[in-house]
Amino acid sequence: MNQFNQLKKKLYRENSGMEERVAHELERMEISDKLRTARKSTRMTQKQVAEKMHVQSAYISQLENGNQNITITTLLKYTEAIGAELSVQVLGPRKLAGRELPCVAEEPDTEYKTKNG
């Protein structure tokens, strides 16, 4: 096992809840990266997206850099502004540190899609 993984295990063991916080931040970073990638694929600027959403371009920057919590409503507005499709997938229970975390989906692997634009 490399030193990074050893350190990570030690930190998780010594700091209750840290693994869950890290997982949450990684998920938020992944969403932000997908927003930025989708916008760039349309060749739109942050300013253009902001104008369509009726927000400041700084807000778009915060969303794309993971510095702002994002709601489903904001995701819908964002994808509509860039003419993209939003797909939300609700998965069954996930395991973290050997225990199951609750999931509100009654049917695992249910996917909901909405087409904007």
C-alpha positions as a printed NumPy array, in Angstrom:
array([[  0.   ,   0.   ,   0.   ],
       [  1.416,   3.388,  -0.933],
       [  1.986,   6.196,   1.548],
       [ -0.974,   8.253,   0.32 ],
       [ -3.436,   5.412,   0.923],
       [ -1.907,   4.713,   4.329],
       [ -2.251,   8.371,   5.31 ],
       [ -5.816,   8.485,   3.979],
       [ -6.825,   5.433,   6.017],
       [ -5.224,   6.911,   9.126],
       [ -7.019,  10.242,   8.679],
       [-10.377,   8.543,   8.119],
       [ -9.854,   6.345,  11.182],
       [ -8.847,   9.285,  13.41 ],
       [-11.448,  11.793,  12.183],
       [-15.035,  10.653,  12.438],
       [-17.091,  11.634,   9.403],
       [-14.134,  12.756,   7.305],
       [-14.584,  10.031,   4.687],
       [-18.199,  11.105,   4.15 ],
       [-17.201,  14.78 ,   3.853],
       [-14.49 ,  13.91 ,   1.324],
       [-16.962,  11.816,  -0.709],
       [-19.445,  14.709,  -0.701],
       [-16.819,  17.205,  -1.879],
       [-15.67 ,  14.87 ,  -4.653],
       [-19.265,  14.546,  -5.867],
       [-19.668,  18.334,  -5.867],
       [-16.419,  18.733,  -7.81 ],
       [-17.586,  16.171, -10.362],
       [-20.864,  18.037, -10.927],
       [-19.009,  21.335, -11.312],
       [-16.628,  19.801, -13.821],
       [-19.526,  18.39 , -15.852],
       [-21.227,  21.795, -15.927],
       [-18.077,  23.515, -17.154],
       [-17.399,  20.811, -19.761],
       [-20.986,  20.936, -21.067],
       [-20.899,  24.746, -21.353],
       [-17.57 ,  24.732, -23.153],
       [-18.834,  22.119, -25.611],
       [-21.523,  24.633, -26.656],
       [-18.856,  27.348, -27.05 ],
       [-20.827,  29.595, -24.704],
       [-19.14 ,  31.93 , -22.248],
       [-20.035,  32.138, -18.58 ],
       [-21.415,  35.608, -19.315],
       [-23.771,  34.242, -21.985],
       [-25.057,  31.535, -19.649],
       [-25.509,  34.092, -16.878],
       [-27.52 ,  36.363, -19.161],
       [-29.844,  33.515, -20.116],
       [-30.283,  32.549, -16.445],
       [-30.665,  36.193, -15.319],
       [-27.809,  35.907, -12.818],
       [-24.337,  37.414, -12.458],
       [-21.491,  35.727, -14.339],
       [-19.661,  35.39 , -11.002],
       [-22.435,  33.014,  -9.894],
       [-21.814,  30.8  , -12.948],
       [-18.116,  30.811, -12.107],
       [-18.904,  29.726,  -8.539],
       [-21.115,  26.89 ,  -9.801],
       [-18.458,  25.69 , -12.215],
       [-15.719,  25.84 ,  -9.579],
       [-17.678,  24.016,  -6.878],
       [-17.844,  27.095,  -4.665],
       [-21.64 ,  27.199,  -4.601],
       [-24.15 ,  24.576,  -3.563],
       [-26.384,  23.796,  -6.507],
       [-30.058,  22.888,  -6.467],
       [-31.972,  20.791,  -8.975],
       [-33.795,  23.974, -10.033],
       [-30.477,  25.674, -10.778],
       [-29.28 ,  22.606, -12.691],
       [-32.435,  22.735, -14.805],
       [-31.98 ,  26.452, -15.51 ],
       [-28.301,  25.949, -16.349],
       [-28.922,  23.071, -18.751],
       [-31.779,  24.98 , -20.357],
       [-29.497,  27.992, -20.833],
       [-26.875,  25.924, -22.659],
       [-29.419,  23.797, -24.525],
       [-28.302,  20.577, -22.871],
       [-30.073,  17.553, -21.44 ],
       [-30.158,  16.92 , -17.696],
       [-30.185,  13.323, -16.513],
       [-30.519,  12.558, -12.8  ],
       [-29.862,   9.019, -11.693],
       [-30.959,   7.802,  -8.275],
       [-29.068,   4.705,  -7.203],
       [-29.721,   2.248,  -4.417],
       [-27.86 ,   2.327,  -1.092],
       [-24.173,   3.107,  -1.28 ],
       [-21.541,   1.795,   1.051],
       [-19.029,   3.977,   2.78 ],
       [-16.531,   2.715,   5.313],
       [-18.198,  -0.687,   5.342],
       [-21.715,   0.549,   6.18 ],
       [-24.712,   1.365,   4.107],
       [-25.868,   4.938,   3.799],
       [-29.598,   5.491,   3.361],
       [-31.012,   6.289,  -0.04 ],
       [-34.501,   7.664,  -0.602],
       [-35.072,   5.802,  -3.869],
       [-37.468,   2.902,  -3.493],
       [-36.377,   1.367,  -6.788],
       [-32.579,   1.175,  -7.251],
       [-31.094,   2.339, -10.52 ],
       [-34.127,   4.464, -11.447],
       [-33.223,   7.149, -13.96 ],
       [-35.214,  10.308, -14.596],
       [-34.514,  12.455, -17.636],
       [-35.719,  15.814, -18.751],
       [-35.001,  17.442, -22.083],
       [-34.444,  21.171, -22.029],
       [-34.231,  23.569, -24.937]])
